[in-house]
Amino acid sequence: MNIKKQITVCKTETEIKIYPESKNELGLWIAHPPCFIISVNDLQNIENMMNEALQYSNSGVPVTNETTKNVLIGLNVKSWNTLYKSHKIISFSLSEKEIIITPFVYTKKGVFPDTEAKMSFDIGDYTHAIGLLLKL
């Protein structure tokens, strides 16, 4: 499965911050600005916000170490460990035929995709996929 676009969703009890991701020179997906912020109570605009973030995904924006530092600054956290402890992190990926939602789990050994909670949807089932993402 070839991922075409991907965003990172960072949730707290009060807000959702969405970052587009782009592949770096090694082929790894890296979150980068701009940051899209929405209240968890503004459910009507979440789909528009996610669509806007997806427009920046893999758009040719060069991603570097400096880019990743800007993500932490935008989230007002000092380290990736702090981010994973304070936010629920979910990857929202689009392939040609599927939407893949992958929550991440923070453990003492590091951060890992929660493969048991990973869900796939038909590409046309966008609304249902966002609904699940909001429940995580």
C-alpha positions as CSV (number, residue, x, y, z in Angstrom):
1,M,0.0,0.0,0.0
2,N,1.4,3.3,-1.1
3,I,0.5,6.3,1.2
4,K,-0.1,9.4,-0.9
5,K,-0.9,11.9,1.9
6,Q,-0.7,11.9,5.6
7,I,-1.5,14.2,8.6
8,T,-0.8,14.0,12.3
9,V,-3.7,14.7,14.6
10,C,-2.7,15.8,18.2
11,K,-5.6,15.7,20.6
12,T,-6.1,17.1,24.1
13,E,-9.3,17.4,26.1
14,T,-10.0,20.9,24.7
15,E,-8.4,21.1,21.2
16,I,-7.2,19.3,18.1
17,K,-4.0,20.3,16.4
18,I,-3.4,19.0,12.9
19,Y,-0.1,18.9,11.1
20,P,0.5,17.9,7.5
21,E,3.3,15.4,6.9
22,S,5.7,15.1,4.0
23,K,8.4,12.6,3.2
24,N,12.0,13.6,3.9
25,E,14.9,12.5,1.8
26,L,15.0,9.1,3.6
27,G,11.3,8.5,2.8
28,L,10.1,9.0,6.4
29,W,6.9,10.9,7.0
30,I,7.7,14.1,9.0
31,A,5.1,16.5,10.5
32,H,5.6,20.2,9.6
33,P,3.9,23.5,9.7
34,P,1.4,25.0,9.1
35,C,-0.5,23.9,12.2
36,F,-4.3,23.8,12.0
37,I,-6.0,24.2,15.4
38,I,-9.7,23.6,16.2
39,S,-11.7,23.2,19.4
40,V,-12.9,19.7,20.1
41,N,-16.4,21.3,20.3
42,D,-16.2,22.5,16.7
43,L,-17.0,19.2,15.1
44,Q,-18.6,20.8,12.0
45,N,-15.3,22.3,10.8
46,I,-13.0,19.3,11.5
47,E,-13.4,17.8,8.0
48,N,-12.6,21.2,6.4
49,M,-9.6,21.6,8.6
50,M,-8.3,18.1,7.8
51,N,-8.8,18.6,4.1
52,E,-6.8,21.8,4.3
53,A,-4.0,20.1,6.2
54,L,-4.0,17.3,3.6
55,Q,-3.4,19.9,0.9
56,Y,0.0,20.6,2.5
57,S,0.9,17.0,2.8
58,N,3.6,15.9,0.5
59,S,3.4,19.2,-1.3
60,G,7.1,19.6,-1.8
61,V,7.8,21.4,1.4
62,P,11.3,20.5,2.4
63,V,11.4,18.9,5.9
64,T,14.5,19.2,8.0
65,N,15.5,19.0,11.7
66,E,14.5,22.7,12.0
67,T,11.1,21.9,10.6
68,T,10.4,19.3,13.3
69,K,11.5,21.8,16.0
70,N,8.9,24.2,14.7
71,V,6.2,21.6,15.3
72,L,7.2,21.3,19.0
73,I,7.3,25.1,19.3
74,G,3.8,25.3,17.7
75,L,2.5,22.7,20.2
76,N,4.2,24.5,23.1
77,V,6.1,21.4,24.2
78,K,9.8,21.0,24.8
79,S,10.3,17.5,23.6
80,W,8.7,14.7,21.6
81,N,8.4,12.7,24.9
82,T,6.3,15.5,26.4
83,L,4.2,15.7,23.3
84,Y,3.4,11.9,23.4
85,K,2.6,12.1,27.1
86,S,0.3,15.2,26.9
87,H,-1.5,14.5,23.6
88,K,-3.3,11.6,21.9
89,I,-1.4,11.2,18.6
90,I,-3.2,9.7,15.6
91,S,-2.0,9.3,12.0
92,F,-4.5,9.8,9.3
93,S,-3.2,8.4,6.0
94,L,-4.6,8.3,2.5
95,S,-3.7,5.7,-0.2
96,E,-5.4,5.4,-3.5
97,K,-8.1,3.2,-2.2
98,E,-8.0,3.5,1.6
99,I,-8.1,5.8,4.6
100,I,-5.9,4.4,7.4
101,I,-6.2,5.7,11.0
102,T,-3.4,4.7,13.3
103,P,-3.3,5.7,16.9
104,F,0.1,5.8,18.7
105,V,0.8,4.5,22.2
106,Y,3.4,5.9,24.5
107,T,5.3,3.4,26.6
108,K,8.5,3.5,28.7
109,K,10.3,1.9,25.7
110,G,9.1,4.6,23.2
111,V,6.2,5.5,21.0
112,F,4.6,2.8,18.8
113,P,1.7,2.5,16.4
114,D,-1.2,0.7,18.1
115,T,-1.6,-2.0,15.5
116,E,-4.6,-3.5,17.3
117,A,-6.5,-0.2,17.1
118,K,-5.5,0.6,13.5
119,M,-8.5,0.9,11.2
120,S,-8.9,1.1,7.5
121,F,-11.8,2.5,5.6
122,D,-12.8,2.7,1.9
123,I,-11.5,6.0,0.4
124,G,-15.2,7.1,0.0
125,D,-16.0,6.6,3.7
126,Y,-14.3,9.8,4.8
127,T,-17.0,11.0,7.2
128,H,-17.1,7.6,9.0
129,A,-13.3,7.6,9.3
130,I,-13.2,11.1,10.8
131,G,-16.0,10.0,13.2
132,L,-13.8,7.2,14.5
133,L,-10.7,9.5,14.7
134,L,-12.7,11.8,17.0
135,K,-13.7,9.0,19.3
136,L,-10.1,7.9,19.8
